[in-house]
Amino acid sequence: MDRVQIARLQERPTTLDYIPYIFDSFMELHGDRNFRDDPAMIGGIGFLNGRAVTVIGQQRGKDTKDNIYRNFGMAHPEGYRKALRLMKQAEKFNRPIFTFIDTKGAYPGKAAEERGQSESIATNLIEMASLKVPVIAIVIGEGGSGGALGIGIANKVLMLENSTYSVISPEGAAALLWKDSNLAKLQLKQ
């Protein structure tokens, strides 16, 4: 099994699986204060070695029902706005930020585009580059496209074994280069 397939395994731990093992007293915060909460983006406050920190992460589901609820880990613009709201709050209160990246990419639907998907990601890139608190980003599964970058600008970027971080999926690259996503294996060899 190749690394891309391993990174996509349903059985891989998710952001919500890691949080209780790393952070104490995690309290999830919801909503972007503009449209709605996005269950594909988790965020809140916890403690690491007694220090308050902000935790943000993309959340895939554990089964079909949960995947549908969490939009398969593909955040809408409100998810990126929620992440930015929590990052600015972290900066205000001098809390370090930890982000957990695990997404195929941002949700590409028409409604998401109408609500400003690309603008919300671009704003996050600009704002994250100038945050005055430390940011550590951890790729825990699949880090795909701008959806991963939307919470991936950091002072340190770490990757777990068998995780991926790429501007485009092998299938997407094969579809662009050879007009056939089934040629993804060929793309991986190059």
N, CA, C and O of each residue as an XYZ file, in Angstrom:
760
protein
N       0.856     -1.177      0.000
C       0.000      0.000      0.000
C       0.904      1.242      0.000
O       1.842      1.319      0.793
N       0.633      2.201     -0.871
C       1.496      3.377     -0.928
C       1.111      4.405      0.141
O       0.058      4.297      0.771
N       1.965      5.383      0.330
C       1.770      6.388      1.385
C       0.466      7.163      1.230
O      -0.179      7.498      2.223
N       0.080      7.447      0.002
C      -1.162      8.193     -0.210
C      -2.345      7.384      0.308
O      -3.222      7.927      0.980
N      -2.374      6.097      0.002
C      -3.468      5.251      0.492
C      -3.446      5.149      2.010
O      -4.500      5.166      2.646
N      -2.260      5.044      2.597
C      -2.151      4.972      4.058
C      -2.628      6.279      4.685
O      -3.325      6.262      5.700
N      -2.257      7.407      4.089
C      -2.682      8.711      4.614
C      -4.197      8.860      4.600
O      -4.760      9.599      5.408
N      -4.859      8.159      3.683
C      -6.312      8.275      3.541
C      -7.097      7.228      4.326
O      -8.328      7.249      4.311
N      -6.424      6.329      5.000
C      -7.120      5.248      5.700
C      -8.155      5.777      6.684
O      -7.883      6.692      7.462
N      -9.328      5.196      6.638
C     -10.420      5.558      7.550
C     -10.025      5.326      9.011
O     -10.502      6.021      9.908
N      -9.156      4.351      9.239
C      -8.767      3.975     10.600
C      -7.707      4.897     11.200
O      -7.402      4.792     12.388
N      -7.143      5.798     10.396
C      -6.112      6.709     10.916
C      -6.697      7.592     12.004
O      -7.855      7.998     11.911
N      -5.917      7.897     13.036
C      -6.409      8.817     14.071
C      -6.700     10.200     13.481
O      -6.016     10.662     12.567
N      -7.716     10.836     14.020
C      -8.132     12.165     13.572
C      -7.726     13.213     14.606
O      -7.188     12.883     15.662
N      -7.985     14.455     14.292
C      -7.696     15.549     15.230
C      -8.319     15.272     16.589
O      -7.652     15.398     17.616
N      -9.597     14.894     16.604
C     -10.276     14.643     17.883
C      -9.711     13.431     18.615
O      -9.868     13.324     19.831
N      -9.059     12.521     17.905
C      -8.388     11.395     18.565
C      -7.106     11.857     19.258
O      -6.792     11.392     20.354
N      -6.375     12.756     18.637
C      -5.101     13.220     19.199
C      -5.282     14.179     20.372
O      -4.508     14.136     21.329
N      -6.287     15.036     20.310
C      -6.434     16.101     21.313
C      -6.366     15.599     22.753
O      -5.577     16.146     23.523
N      -7.145     14.587     23.171
C      -7.091     14.201     24.588
C      -5.756     13.587     25.021
O      -5.457     13.542     26.215
N      -4.955     13.116     24.065
C      -3.649     12.547     24.398
C      -2.556     13.612     24.515
O      -1.499     13.362     25.095
N      -2.812     14.789     23.967
C      -1.797     15.843     23.956
C      -2.161     17.004     24.879
O      -1.300     17.552     25.567
N      -3.444     17.374     24.887
C      -3.875     18.580     25.599
C      -4.816     18.229     26.745
O      -5.625     17.308     26.638
N      -4.702     18.966     27.829
C      -5.605     18.808     28.969
C      -6.755     19.799     28.851
O      -6.595     20.894     28.313
N      -7.909     19.400     29.358
C      -9.080     20.279     29.510
C      -9.449     21.013     28.225
O      -9.724     22.212     28.256
N      -9.458     20.304     27.096
C      -9.821     20.943     25.826
C     -11.277     21.375     25.853
O     -12.160     20.598     26.219
N     -11.522     22.624     25.461
C     -12.877     23.160     25.359
C     -13.078     23.629     23.919
O     -12.425     24.568     23.463
N     -13.988     22.965     23.213
C     -14.230     23.310     21.816
C     -15.042     24.592     21.719
O     -15.980     24.812     22.486
N     -14.668     25.430     20.767
C     -15.389     26.667     20.469
C     -15.990     26.526     19.077
O     -15.426     25.851     18.215
N     -17.127     27.159     18.864
C     -17.865     26.947     17.619
C     -18.147     28.252     16.888
O     -18.222     29.318     17.499
N     -18.300     28.152     15.582
C     -18.823     29.227     14.756
C     -17.804     30.241     14.282
O     -16.752     30.444     14.888
N     -18.162     30.876     13.162
C     -17.299     31.907     12.585
C     -17.819     33.308     12.876
O     -17.202     34.295     12.474
N     -18.948     33.402     13.570
C     -19.606     34.668     13.923
C     -20.109     35.413     12.692
O     -20.318     36.626     12.725
N     -20.300     34.665     11.600
C     -20.777     35.271     10.368
C     -21.875     34.432      9.711
O     -22.896     34.969      9.281
N     -21.659     33.100      9.635
C     -22.625     32.258      8.931
C     -23.062     31.064      9.777
O     -24.234     30.955     10.135
N     -22.126     30.169     10.097
C     -22.463     28.989     10.891
C     -21.185     28.301     11.359
O     -20.077     28.704     11.005
N     -21.363     27.268     12.150
C     -20.234     26.436     12.542
C     -19.963     25.430     11.432
O     -20.885     25.000     10.738
N     -18.716     25.060     11.265
C     -18.337     24.060     10.276
C     -17.725     22.868     11.009
O     -16.610     22.973     11.521
N     -18.431     21.738     11.069
C     -17.906     20.574     11.793
C     -16.657     19.951     11.165
O     -16.034     19.086     11.781
N     -16.279     20.370      9.959
C     -15.041     19.879      9.347
C     -13.809     20.567      9.938
O     -12.684     20.119      9.721
N     -14.020     21.653     10.685
C     -12.912     22.384     11.312
C     -13.180     22.449     12.811
O     -14.163     23.041     13.255
N     -12.295     21.835     13.576
C     -12.391     21.808     15.037
C     -11.499     22.916     15.579
O     -10.429     23.175     15.029
N     -11.923     23.563     16.635
C     -11.070     24.570     17.253
C     -11.444     24.780     18.698
O     -12.597     24.596     19.088
N     -10.466     25.166     19.491
C     -10.747     25.445     20.885
C      -9.486     25.734     21.670
O      -8.418     25.983     21.112
N      -9.645     25.692     22.981
C      -8.559     26.010     23.905
C      -8.283     24.789     24.767
O      -9.206     24.110     25.216
N      -7.026     24.522     24.988
C      -6.614     23.435     25.869
C      -5.352     23.843     26.601
O      -4.896     24.981     26.491
N      -4.799     22.915     27.340
C      -3.575     23.180     28.090
C      -2.518     22.157     27.713
O      -2.802     20.965     27.595
N      -1.301     22.637     27.526
C      -0.153     21.787     27.257
C       0.902     22.125     28.304
O       1.429     23.237     28.333
N       1.204     21.152     29.165
C       2.151     21.381     30.265
C       1.763     22.600     31.097
O       2.623     23.376     31.516
N       0.462     22.761     31.333
C      -0.029     23.839     32.175
C      -0.197     25.179     31.488
O      -0.657     26.132     32.117
N       0.158     25.282     30.219
C       0.033     26.544     29.492
C      -1.156     26.484     28.539
O      -1.342     25.500     27.822
N      -1.958     27.548     28.538
C      -3.096     27.623     27.624
C      -2.600     27.730     26.184
O      -1.692     28.503     25.880
N      -3.214     26.941     25.309
C      -2.882     26.949     23.882
C      -4.178     26.901     23.080
O      -5.221     26.483     23.582
N      -4.094     27.332     21.841
C      -5.220     27.211     20.919
C      -4.955     26.024     20.001
O      -3.851     25.856     19.483
N      -5.981     25.210     19.811
C      -5.882     24.004     18.987
C      -6.907     24.113     17.864
O      -8.085     24.370     18.113
N      -6.456     23.917     16.630
C      -7.323     23.986     15.456
C      -6.994     22.784     14.585
O      -5.822     22.445     14.419
N      -8.005     22.137     14.027
C      -7.710     21.004     13.163
C      -8.857     20.628     12.252
O     -10.027     20.845     12.567
N      -8.499     20.062     11.124
C      -9.501     19.530     10.210
C      -9.925     18.164     10.717
O      -9.100     17.378     11.181
N     -11.214     17.890     10.625
C     -11.764     16.664     11.198
C     -12.519     15.872     10.147
O     -13.533     16.325      9.616
N     -12.012     14.682      9.855
C     -12.732     13.730      9.005
C     -13.623     12.883      9.894
O     -13.466     12.865     11.115
N     -14.549     12.189      9.279
C     -15.410     11.298     10.037
C     -14.793      9.929     10.238
O     -13.818      9.563      9.582
N     -15.384      9.177     11.164
C     -14.922      7.817     11.463
C     -15.746      6.755     10.738
O     -15.320      5.606     10.625
N     -16.909      7.133     10.255
C     -17.774      6.223      9.505
C     -18.545      7.062      8.490
O     -18.363      8.278      8.428
N     -19.395      6.435      7.703
C     -20.094      7.150      6.638
C     -20.940      8.297      7.180
O     -20.882      9.409      6.653
N     -21.719      8.042      8.218
C     -22.583      9.083      8.781
C     -21.756     10.267      9.297
O     -22.088     11.425      9.041
N     -20.681      9.965     10.022
C     -19.821     11.017     10.566
C     -19.080     11.751      9.446
O     -18.904     12.967      9.517
N     -18.647     11.024      8.416
C     -17.982     11.660      7.280
C     -18.905     12.649      6.579
O     -18.471     13.730      6.179
N     -20.165     12.286      6.430
C     -21.125     13.201      5.807
C     -21.294     14.440      6.685
O     -21.293     15.562      6.179
N     -21.438     14.242      8.001
C     -21.578     15.362      8.938
C     -20.352     16.274      8.888
O     -20.480     17.497      8.934
N     -19.179     15.679      8.795
C     -17.919     16.441      8.813
C     -17.452     16.807      7.400
O     -16.349     17.326      7.228
N     -18.273     16.542      6.406
C     -17.976     16.873      5.016
C     -16.635     16.277      4.566
O     -15.892     16.891      3.800
N     -16.347     15.073      5.059
C     -15.129     14.345      4.694
C     -13.861     15.155      4.989
O     -12.831     14.965      4.341
N     -13.945     16.057      5.970
C     -12.789     16.866      6.349
C     -12.515     18.039      5.425
O     -11.478     18.692      5.539
N     -13.435     18.310      4.510
C     -13.258     19.430      3.576
C     -14.034     20.635      4.101
O     -15.261     20.685      4.016
N     -13.305     21.595      4.641
C     -13.938     22.749      5.284
C     -14.554     23.707      4.275
O     -14.081     23.852      3.148
N     -15.619     24.348      4.716
C     -16.265     25.444      3.997
C     -15.570     26.748      4.406
O     -14.719     26.725      5.295
N     -15.906     27.875      3.786
C     -15.268     29.138      4.173
C     -15.478     29.475      5.645
O     -14.604     30.067      6.279
N     -16.630     29.103      6.187
C     -16.880     29.402      7.601
C     -15.935     28.624      8.520
O     -15.655     29.066      9.634
N     -15.444     27.473      8.064
C     -14.447     26.739      8.835
C     -13.130     27.495      8.895
O     -12.494     27.572      9.947
N     -12.724     28.054      7.755
C     -11.482     28.831      7.731
C     -11.641     30.145      8.489
O     -10.698     30.618      9.123
N     -12.830     30.732      8.425
C     -13.071     31.958      9.216
C     -13.086     31.647     10.709
O     -12.593     32.442     11.509
N     -13.646     30.503     11.093
C     -13.599     30.098     12.505
C     -12.149     29.928     12.939
O     -11.758     30.404     14.005
N     -11.353     29.254     12.118
C      -9.938     29.055     12.443
C      -9.240     30.399     12.619
O      -8.466     30.576     13.560
N      -9.506     31.342     11.724
C      -8.875     32.656     11.823
C      -9.336     33.395     13.077
O      -8.530     34.041     13.747
N     -10.612     33.304     13.396
C     -11.130     33.942     14.614
C     -10.382     33.413     15.834
O      -9.998     34.186     16.713
N     -10.177     32.108     15.890
C      -9.473     31.514     17.026
C      -7.988     31.879     17.029
O      -7.395     32.036     18.096
N      -7.388     32.014     15.857
C      -5.982     32.419     15.791
C      -5.800     33.851     16.280
O      -4.860     34.145     17.018
N      -6.699     34.738     15.869
C      -6.606     36.133     16.321
C      -6.847     36.216     17.831
O      -6.211     37.013     18.519
N      -7.755     35.402     18.337
C      -7.985     35.337     19.781
C      -6.725     34.832     20.494
O      -6.356     35.352     21.547
N      -6.076     33.830     19.927
C      -4.838     33.300     20.508
C      -3.766     34.383     20.554
O      -3.043     34.515     21.542
N      -3.674     35.145     19.488
C      -2.691     36.231     19.451
C      -3.001     37.277     20.526
O      -2.095     37.747     21.215
N      -4.254     37.634     20.667
C      -4.663     38.629     21.667
C      -4.284     38.184     23.081
O      -3.849     38.998     23.897
N      -4.449     36.896     23.367
C      -4.185     36.383     24.711
C      -2.835     35.662     24.822
O      -2.565     34.977     25.809
N      -1.996     35.827     23.796
C      -0.630     35.290     23.795
C      -0.581     33.772     24.014
O       0.217     33.268     24.804
N      -1.456     33.060     23.293
C      -1.478     31.599     23.366
C      -0.823     31.012     22.115
O      -1.172     31.416     21.006
N       0.102     30.085     22.257
C       0.632     29.374     21.087
C      -0.503     28.626     20.369
O      -1.523     28.292     20.971
N      -0.302     28.376     19.087
C      -1.322     27.729     18.255
C      -0.770     26.416     17.703
O       0.354     26.355     17.205
N      -1.589     25.366     17.804
C      -1.286     24.079     17.190
C      -2.372     23.791     16.167
O      -3.559     23.844     16.490
N      -1.977     23.485     14.930
C      -2.965     23.101     13.925
C      -2.699     21.669     13.472
O      -1.551     21.239     13.359
N      -3.779     20.944     13.217
C      -3.719     19.558     12.751
C      -4.337     19.509     11.356
O      -5.522     19.793     11.177
N      -3.526     19.150     10.385
C      -3.943     19.164      8.984
C      -4.314     17.754      8.552
O      -3.527     16.818      8.694
N      -5.532     17.616      8.018
C      -6.005     16.319      7.529
C      -7.182     16.549      6.591
O      -8.338     16.430      6.998
N      -6.892     16.879      5.341
C      -7.946     17.180      4.379
C      -7.488     16.883      2.956
O      -6.307     17.005      2.634
N      -8.435     16.492      2.112
C      -8.158     16.368      0.678
C      -8.004     17.759      0.076
O      -7.299     17.950     -0.915
N      -8.678     18.727      0.694
C      -8.679     20.109      0.223
C      -9.916     20.807      0.742
O     -10.761     20.193      1.394
N     -10.021     22.079      0.456
C     -11.205     22.837      0.846
C     -12.403     22.349      0.031
O     -12.243     21.862     -1.089
N     -13.597     22.481      0.598
C     -14.794     22.037     -0.108
C     -14.966     22.852     -1.393
O     -14.973     24.081     -1.334
N     -15.106     22.191     -2.564
C     -15.159     22.899     -3.842
C     -16.569     23.219     -4.348
O     -16.730     23.527     -5.529
N     -17.574     23.156     -3.506
C     -18.948     23.353     -3.963
C     -19.296     24.788     -4.321
O     -18.622     25.732     -3.907
N     -20.359     24.932     -5.095
C     -20.815     26.247     -5.556
C     -21.146     27.168     -4.383
O     -20.744     28.332     -4.378
N     -21.873     26.659     -3.394
C     -22.250     27.491     -2.247
C     -21.019     27.963     -1.477
O     -20.977     29.100     -1.007
N     -20.020     27.095     -1.349
C     -18.781     27.486     -0.658
C     -18.070     28.589     -1.432
O     -17.549     29.531     -0.834
N     -18.045     28.481     -2.742
C     -17.421     29.524     -3.562
C     -18.197     30.831     -3.446
O     -17.603     31.908     -3.380
N     -19.519     30.734     -3.423
C     -20.341     31.943     -3.287
C     -20.133     32.629     -1.941
O     -20.271     33.847     -1.835
N     -19.802     31.851     -0.916
C     -19.563     32.423      0.417
C     -18.105     32.817      0.622
O     -17.730     33.235      1.717
N     -17.279     32.692     -0.409
C     -15.920     33.208     -0.334
C     -14.854     32.214      0.068
O     -13.981     32.530      0.876
N     -14.913     31.005     -0.490
C     -13.934     29.975     -0.131
C     -12.495     30.435     -0.372
O     -11.668     30.390      0.539
N     -12.197     30.872     -1.584
C     -10.812     31.250     -1.886
C     -10.386     32.474     -1.086
O      -9.232     32.563     -0.666
N     -11.291     33.409     -0.871
C     -10.960     34.604     -0.082
C     -10.661     34.235      1.361
O      -9.734     34.781      1.959
N     -11.432     33.317      1.930
C     -11.211     32.945      3.332
C      -9.856     32.252      3.507
O      -9.167     32.484      4.500
N      -9.476     31.415      2.561
C      -8.165     30.757      2.631
C      -7.050     31.779      2.429
O      -6.060     31.769      3.161
N      -7.203     32.664      1.440
C      -6.184     33.691      1.187
C      -5.997     34.590      2.404
O      -4.869     34.940      2.751
N      -7.089     34.962      3.048
C      -7.002     35.791      4.253
C      -6.239     35.057      5.348
O      -5.411     35.653      6.037
N      -6.516     33.767      5.511
C      -5.789     32.987      6.517
C      -4.291     32.957      6.222
O      -3.479     33.086      7.138
N      -3.921     32.790      4.959
C      -2.503     32.760      4.595
C      -1.824     34.067      4.992
O      -0.747     34.060      5.588
N      -2.454     35.175      4.658
C      -1.889     36.492      4.977
C      -1.796     36.689      6.484
O      -0.755     37.091      7.003
N      -2.888     36.403      7.180
C      -2.926     36.635      8.627
C      -1.991     35.699      9.386
O      -1.329     36.122     10.333
N      -1.932     34.437      8.982
C      -1.060     33.488      9.681
C       0.411     33.860      9.523
O       1.214     33.628     10.427
N       0.761     34.436      8.380
C       2.153     34.817      8.142
C       2.614     35.932      9.074
O       3.816     36.128      9.257
N       1.672     36.663      9.663
C       2.061     37.783     10.526
C       1.649     37.600     11.988
O       1.737     38.545     12.772
N       1.205     36.409     12.364
C       0.841     36.181     13.767
C       2.060     36.364     14.667
O       3.180     35.999     14.310
N       1.816     36.932     15.828
C       2.909     37.213     16.761
C       3.023     36.161     17.862
O       3.688     36.386     18.874
N       2.385     35.027     17.668
C       2.515     33.898     18.590
C       3.038     32.708     17.790
O       2.831     32.640     16.578
N       3.712     31.773     18.452
C       4.222     30.614     17.717
C       3.091     29.732     17.190
O       2.080     29.518     17.858
N       3.291     29.230     15.980
C       2.329     28.319     15.356
C       3.079     27.048     14.967
O       4.117     27.099     14.308
N       2.534     25.909     15.387
C       3.071     24.608     14.995
C       1.969     23.871     14.246
O       0.886     23.643     14.787
N       2.246     23.501     13.006
C       1.286     22.763     12.181
C       1.764     21.321     12.056
O       2.942     21.061     11.814
N       0.824     20.388     12.227
C       1.152     18.972     12.129
C       0.254     18.330     11.078
O      -0.970     18.357     11.202
N       0.863     17.753     10.044
C       0.097     17.020      9.033
C      -0.083     15.614      9.582
O       0.883     14.866      9.730
N      -1.347     15.255      9.888
C      -1.620     13.961     10.521
C      -2.172     12.923      9.550
O      -2.320     11.757      9.915
N      -2.474     13.324      8.336
C      -3.026     12.415      7.335
C      -2.727     12.976      5.959
O      -1.575     13.023      5.525
N      -3.772     13.395      5.287
C      -3.626     13.956      3.950
C      -3.661     15.480      4.047
O      -4.617     16.048      4.575
N      -2.637     16.130      3.546
C      -2.597     17.591      3.499
C      -2.719     18.025      2.060
O      -1.718     18.131      1.352
N      -3.939     18.279      1.621
C      -4.181     18.531      0.216
C      -4.521     19.965     -0.123
O      -5.422     20.557      0.469
N      -3.797     20.521     -1.079
C      -4.137     21.756     -1.757
C      -4.233     22.958     -0.813
O      -3.670     22.954      0.282
N      -4.959     23.983     -1.264
C      -5.137     25.190     -0.460
C      -5.901     24.929      0.814
O      -5.776     25.684      1.778
N      -6.692     23.870      0.835
C      -7.427     23.520      2.046
C      -6.498     23.221      3.202
O      -6.806     23.546      4.349
N      -5.359     22.604      2.912
C      -4.356     22.336      3.949
C      -3.607     23.614      4.306
O      -3.328     23.869      5.477
N      -3.285     24.410      3.300
C      -2.553     25.654      3.557
C      -3.350     26.631      4.406
O      -2.768     27.450      5.117
N      -4.677     26.556      4.339
C      -5.531     27.476      5.088
C      -5.306     27.455      6.585
O      -5.671     28.405      7.278
N      -4.701     26.372      7.106
C      -4.293     26.338      8.519
C      -2.848     25.852      8.636
O      -2.424     25.401      9.700
N      -2.091     25.949      7.532
C      -0.765     25.354      7.491
C       0.423     26.304      7.491
O       1.564     25.843      7.454
N       0.201     27.602      7.531
C       1.320     28.546      7.592
C       1.786     28.596      9.042
O       1.026     28.993      9.925
N       3.026     28.196      9.292
C       3.458     28.024     10.679
C       4.952     28.277     10.837
O       5.700     28.324      9.860
N       5.363     28.438     12.084
C       6.786     28.545     12.396
C       7.473     27.195     12.223
O       8.633     27.130     11.817
N       6.760     26.127     12.530
C       7.250     24.758     12.349
C       6.133     23.930     11.731
O       4.986     23.994     12.171
N       6.474     23.157     10.713
C       5.519     22.227     10.104
C       6.079     20.824     10.295
O       7.197     20.525      9.874
N       5.294     19.973     10.931
C       5.681     18.591     11.187
C       4.758     17.666     10.405
O       3.613     18.020     10.120
N       5.252     16.491     10.060
C       4.434     15.498      9.367
C       4.595     14.154     10.048
O       5.709     13.735     10.365
N       3.486     13.487     10.267
C       3.549     12.128     10.781
C       3.993     11.192      9.664
O       3.845     11.497      8.481
N       4.537     10.052     10.062
C       4.930      9.055      9.081
C       3.707      8.648      8.265
O       2.607      8.500      8.798
N       3.917      8.472      6.977
C       2.855      8.076      6.044
C       1.764      9.124      5.900
O       0.634      8.790      5.546
N       2.077     10.374      6.163
C       1.158     11.456      5.831
C       1.665     12.092      4.537
O       2.811     11.878      4.144
N       0.814     12.869      3.881
C       1.199     13.524      2.631
C       0.857     15.004      2.708
O      -0.079     15.397      3.405
N       1.611     15.816      1.996
C       1.383     17.261      1.945
C       1.675     17.673      0.515
O       2.833     17.669      0.098
N       0.655     18.027     -0.237
C       0.835     18.221     -1.667
C      -0.123     19.273     -2.202
O      -1.228     19.449     -1.688
N       0.315     19.963     -3.232
C      -0.513     20.986     -3.852
C      -1.702     20.366     -4.599
O      -2.727     21.017     -4.799
N      -1.550     19.109     -5.005
C      -2.620     18.434     -5.745
C      -2.515     16.930     -5.485
O      -1.424     16.401     -5.272
N      -3.648     16.261     -5.504
C      -3.648     14.810     -5.304
C      -3.073     14.124     -6.542
O      -3.078     14.710     -7.624
N      -2.579     12.895     -6.401
C      -2.100     12.162     -7.579
C      -3.195     12.026     -8.646
O      -2.917     12.121     -9.842
N      -4.435     11.803     -8.207
C      -5.550     11.673     -9.159
C      -5.803     12.993     -9.888
O      -6.061     13.010    -11.092
N      -5.725     14.087     -9.146
C      -5.923     15.404     -9.756
C      -4.836     15.721    -10.765
O      -5.118     16.244    -11.843
N      -3.589     15.404    -10.420
C      -2.476     15.639    -11.342
C      -2.626     14.786    -12.596
O      -2.400     15.266    -13.707
N      -3.008     13.521    -12.422
C      -3.195     12.635    -13.577
C      -4.325     13.141    -14.472
O      -4.223     13.084    -15.697
N      -5.395     13.633    -13.864
C      -6.515     14.161    -14.649
C      -6.078     15.387    -15.455
O      -6.489     15.553    -16.603
N      -5.249     16.240    -14.860
C      -4.771     17.427    -15.577
C      -3.764     17.073    -16.665
O      -3.844     17.583    -17.783
N      -2.815     16.198    -16.334
C      -1.742     15.883    -17.278
C      -2.174     14.938    -18.391
O      -1.817     15.137    -19.552
N      -2.938     13.915    -18.039
C      -3.271     12.874    -19.007
C      -4.771     12.701    -19.223
O      -5.198     11.761    -19.893
N      -5.556     13.586    -18.668
C      -7.022     13.543    -18.817
C      -7.627     12.232    -18.327
O      -8.688     11.813    -18.790
N      -6.933     11.585    -17.378
C      -7.408     10.306    -16.855
C      -6.913     10.131    -15.419
O      -5.733      9.863    -15.194
N      -7.812     10.283    -14.457
C      -7.419     10.165    -13.046
C      -6.995      8.744    -12.683
O      -6.348      8.533    -11.657
N      -7.354      7.774    -13.515
C      -6.946      6.391    -13.257
C      -5.441      6.180    -13.459
O      -4.901      5.135    -13.096
N      -4.778      7.168    -14.032
C      -3.334      7.074    -14.240
C      -2.554      7.667    -13.063
O      -1.386      8.023    -13.212
N      -3.186      7.772    -11.914
C      -2.546      8.352    -10.727
C      -1.287      7.593    -10.337
O      -0.313      8.207     -9.901
N      -1.283      6.278    -10.485
C      -0.098      5.477    -10.140
C       1.108      5.915    -10.977
O       2.233      5.958    -10.480
N       0.864      6.237    -12.243
C       1.934      6.726    -13.108
C       2.455      8.062    -12.580
O       3.662      8.302    -12.590
N       1.566      8.920    -12.125
C       1.959     10.219    -11.571
C       2.821     10.037    -10.325
O       3.779     10.785    -10.128
N       2.502      9.069     -9.492
C       3.265      8.831     -8.270
C       4.693      8.392     -8.564
O       5.596      8.656     -7.771
N       4.908      7.723     -9.696
C       6.246      7.234    -10.042
C       7.146      8.352    -10.552
O       8.367      8.202    -10.561
N       6.564      9.469    -10.975
C       7.375     10.560    -11.540
C       7.820     11.538    -10.489
O       8.508     12.509    -10.802
